[in-house]
């Protein structure tokens, strides 16, 4: 599957940070992770750090799939509001998902400090504004329910918003906990740290099939070499749907751009992350080197040639929306691209076991906060392998 089109920013800015070899001999390990993007890297780092021998396999270059197209906005907020998620799954289940994502942002910050490398992590606040006046009542209910469960968030009316930003919206939620990161650098930093502890990484090698028995799994590759492991982890993102009989994700095309460096962010209060109640939603962030990164304009999944042709028009729409919000900030697009994006029925990730895949775990961080979900998947899978349980294992299960 072609996961992105156009000129994604992160690989261009960073280049090929570190190459990895293709698989050239049979391997034996405790866990084989399929997928060398940010999800696979987080899983491998957590497993290796816990003393679990691990091999990562990717059919592309490391971090060149969805990771390279990610805009890497880190939020505890799920694409499905807490009020709506409570109606779908029950308030206790929904609140637990939100609180886990809140903790995950703090855990990612700690992890980035432990790596000791600059991966572009920056703590941020987040503005979630009403796209239309009819959305105000929903934001009021959302604010009350989040506060009930101990989440620090402020409700801003139109006047409060206009005191901080150059645009007027009927209402907004201003959250204290959010962040942004360079996912490409983070992915490479995680793999680098893990390889120092024994992780083996092989890219440009495709897993073509796998067989399981009582003692484990054998992964067969397109290069004629096998990997024997006790467990396997599918960290293959949107491509995982092709393996599952169960429909778990609806694929979409999402569009993004990044600007040339900006010297003055006039009116952009605290350079907060920005998104809205409309679906699909517009979102915007800044980068460590002073650029504007924004995305949205999601649409039904289309094949590569069609998606390529639509990038210029989508770029123009994003630019127009940004100028409506921040008329005094000059926006000159440097790169624009499209990526595959997936939505689940309830906005939650799928993490855990599946009855059709013995000896395997899935780490599928679908939704707008995929990196946050990937961190949770890594922690949960580590604990399941080491301890046989995790207290929140049921939150993201396939049969929820």
N, C-alpha and C positions, 0 to 999 in steps of 0.2 A: 504494500500500500504506500502511495506517495503521501507523506504526512505533512509536507509543506511545499509552498511555491514562492517564487519571488526571491528577494534578498533578505534573509533573516539576519538580524543585527549581530547577535552574539558571536557566531563563528567568524564573521568578518572583522569584528573589533578585536577578538582574542587570538584568531588564527588557530592552527592545530597545536594545542598546548602540549599534548604528549601522545605519541603514537603507541599503539599496542599491536602485537603480532597476531596473525591468524593462527588457528589451532593446527599444530603440526605433529602431534602425537597423542595417544590415548591418555586420558586423565582419570584419576580416582580422587574423590573429595567427599566431604560431608553433605554439602549443599551446592547445587548448580543453579545459578540465577540466570534466567533468560531475559535479556534486556540490559543494555549498558547506558541507559539514560539516567536522569536524576533519580527515578524510583529505584532502579536496579542498584545504583551507586549507594543510595541510602540504606537499602537492605544489606548489601554486601559489607558496608562499613560497620553497621551494627552487629552483624553476625561475626565478622572477623575480629572486631574489638572484644567480643565475648568469648573468643577462643574457638570459634567454629570454623573449620577449614572450608574454603569457599572458592568457587570458580564462577566468573561472569562471562557470558557469551552474548555477542551482538552481531547481527548480520550487516550492520552499517559500521562506520566509524563511531567510536564512543561519543555520545551526546549529540549525534547528528540527526536524530529523529525529532519527536515532539519537543524535546528539551531545547533544541536550538531555536524553535519557534515560540517558546513560552515567553510571556511578558512578566512572569514571576512576581505577581502581586500576592503577598502572603496575608491572608485574612482568616479570622476565626469564623467570619460570616459565611454561611453556606448559600448557594444560589437560591435555595428554597428558604424563605423567611421562617424564623422559629415558630411563629404562630401557625403558619401553614403546615410545617413539618409536624407540629404537635397534633394537628388534625389527622395527618396521615398515619403516624406511628405511635401516638400517645405522647403526652408532655414529658414524661420521665425519659423516654428514649430520645426524644428530640433534644431536650436540654443537655443530656449527656453528650450527644454528638457535638453540640456547640461548645461545651466546656472542654472537651478533648481537643478540639481545634484551637481553642484559646491557649491551652497549655502547650500545644505543639509549636506555636509561634515562639514562645519563650524557650522551648527546647531547641529549636533551630538556631536561635541566637546563641545559646550556650555552645552548641555544636560548632558553629562558625568560629567562635573564640577559641575553642579547643583545637581546631585545625591549624590555627596560627597563620593563615593565609588571607589575603584580601580577596574576598569573594563578593564584594559589593553589597554586603548586608547592611541595611540601614533601618532602624526602628522608625515607624511612622504612625500618624493618626490617620483616620479614615472618615471621609464624608460620604454618606449614602443619602442622596437627595430624592425627593418626590418628583417624578417626571411630569406629573399632572396633579392639579388640586385634589382630584378624587382619591389620590393615594395617601393623603394626610392622615385620615382616620386609621388606615392600616399601619402607618408608621407609629402612631400613638399607641396602638395595641402592642406592636412589636417592642417598643421602648419599655412598656410596663412589664412585659413577660421576660425580657432579658434582665431587667433590674431585679425582678423576683428571684431569678436564679443566680444573682451575684455578679452579673456582667456589668462592668463600668461603661456606661454609654449615656450621652446627653441628647436630649431632644431640643432641636433648634427650630424656632419659628422663622417666618420670612424675614423679620427684622434682624434677628440674630445672624442669619446666613449673610445678609447684605452687609453686616458690619465686618465680616471676615473675608468675603469674596465679592468680585465685581458683578455677579449675576444675582438674580432674584428667583428663588424657588419657594414653594409654599411651605415646605418643612424639610427637615433632614435629621438623620441620626449621626452624631459625631462620636466615633469610637476611639478609645484610648490605645488599643492594642492592634497593631498591624505592622507590616514590614515589607521591604522589597529586597531583592537579591539578584545577582547575575547567575542564572541557573547553570549556564555552561561552565563557568569557572568553579562553581560549587561542585558540580558533578566531577570534574577533573580533580579537584582538591580531595574529595572523598576517596576516589579510586587510588590516588597517589598515596594517601595516608594508609589505606587498607593494604596496598601492595607491600608496604614496608613491614606489615604484620603477617605477610604470607598469602594474601589474595592473589589469584592468577586471573588475568583479564585477557580475553581473546576477542578481537573484533573481525569484521569481514568474514565471519563464519556463521552459517545458518544452521539452526536446529531443524532437521527435516522430520524427525520422528522420535518417539520415545516408547520404551517398554517398561512395565513395572512388574516386580515380583515381590515376594514376602520380605526380601532384604533391602529393596530400594528400587532405583530407576536407572535405566541406561538411555542416554540421549545420543542419537545418531546424527552426525553433521554432514553437510554437503562436501566436506573435505576428506571424508572417508575415515575419520577418527571418532571414537566414542568417548563419552564422559560417563563414568559410573559414580552414582551418588546415593546417599540415603534418602535425600529429599530434593525436590526441585521447587523453584519459585518462579511463577510467571509474572514478570514485571514488564510486560510487552504492551502496556497501554491500550490504545484504541485498536490495535491489531488483534488483541485477545478475543474480541467478539467473534471472529471467524472460527475460533476453536470451540465455542460454546453453543449448544443447542438452545439454551435459554437466552432470550433477548434481554440484555442488561443495559444497553446503551443506545442512544440515538445519535448518530454521527452528524456533525454539522461542519460547515466551513466558517472559520472566523478570520477576520482581517485585522492587521496591525501595522503601525508605522512608528518610526523613531525619527526625531528631528536632528538637524544640525545643533551643535551646542548653543545654549541660550545664556546670555549674560544677566538678564533681569527677569525674574518670575513675578512681575507686577500683579498683585492681587491674589496670588496663589498662597493662601494662608498655610504656613508651616510645610508647604509642599506636600500636603496630605494626599493620600490616595483618594481618588474620586470615582464613584460609580452611582448608578441610579436604579430606581424601582422598575423601569420599563424592562420588558423581556422581548427580544434580546437587549442587553444593556450596553451603554457606552461606559468605558472606564479609562482612567488616565493616571500616570505616575511620572516621576522624574527618574533620571539615572544618576549614578555616582559622578559621571563626568558632565553633568549639567544639561542633559537632553530631555525632551519630552517624549514619552512613550505612551501610546494609547491604542485602543483596539475596540472591536465590536463589529457591528454590521453583519452579525451571524446570519447564515442562511442554510438551506438544505444542502447536504453534502453533494458535491459535484466533482467530476473527474478532473484530472490535472489540466488539460488544455482549456476547459471552460473556466476553471478557477484562475488560471493565469491571465486570461483575457479580462477578468472582472476586477483585478487588482487596481488599475488606475482609477476606475469609477468609485470603488470603495475608498480608496485613498482620498479622493476629492470630498466624499461625504464626511469622512472623519475630520478632515481639515476644517470643513465648514462648521461642524458641530463644536470643534475646539474654539474656533474664533468667536462663536456665539457666547461661549462661556468666558473666555479670556481675550477680549479684543485688543488689549495692550501688550500681549505677549507675542512677539514675532515667531511664527511657525514656518520653518522651511524643512520640508521632508527630506531626509537623507536616504532612508531605505523603507520599503514597504513590502509586506509579504502576507501570505495566507497560510493558515495551518488547520489541521484537522482537530476538531473539538468534540467532546462527547457529553451528552446530558443523560442522567439517569432519571427514573420516575420521581424520585424524592430528593435528588440533588446530592445524595450520599455516595461515597466510594463503595466498592466491593472489595472486602479484605477477608481472606480466610480460605477455608476448604470448600471443595465442590465435589459432590458424589461421583461425578463422571471422571475425576482425576485423582486416583489414589496416590499417596506419597507426594502430594503437591499442595502448595499454597498459592493463592492469587493476591497480588498487590496492584489493584486497579484504581488509581486515584482520579476517577472521572469527576469533572466539574470545574468550576472557576478557581478553586483553591487546591489544585492537584498536588502541589508540593507539600502542603500541610498534611493532606491525606497520606502521601507517600512516607512522611516521617512517622505517622501513626502506624502504618503498615509495617514498617521496619521494626518498630518497637514491639508490636504485637507478635509478629512472626518469630522474632528472636526469643521472646518469652515462651511461646508455644513449643519451640524446639528445646529450650533449656529446661523449662519447668512443667510443660504439658498443659499450661493454662495461662490466660490473661483475663483480668477482671472485666474488661470491656470487649471481649471477643465477639459477643453477640450483636454489638451495635451496628456493624457493617457487614453482617453475614449475608449470604446470597438469598436465603429464604426468609428475610425479615418481612 
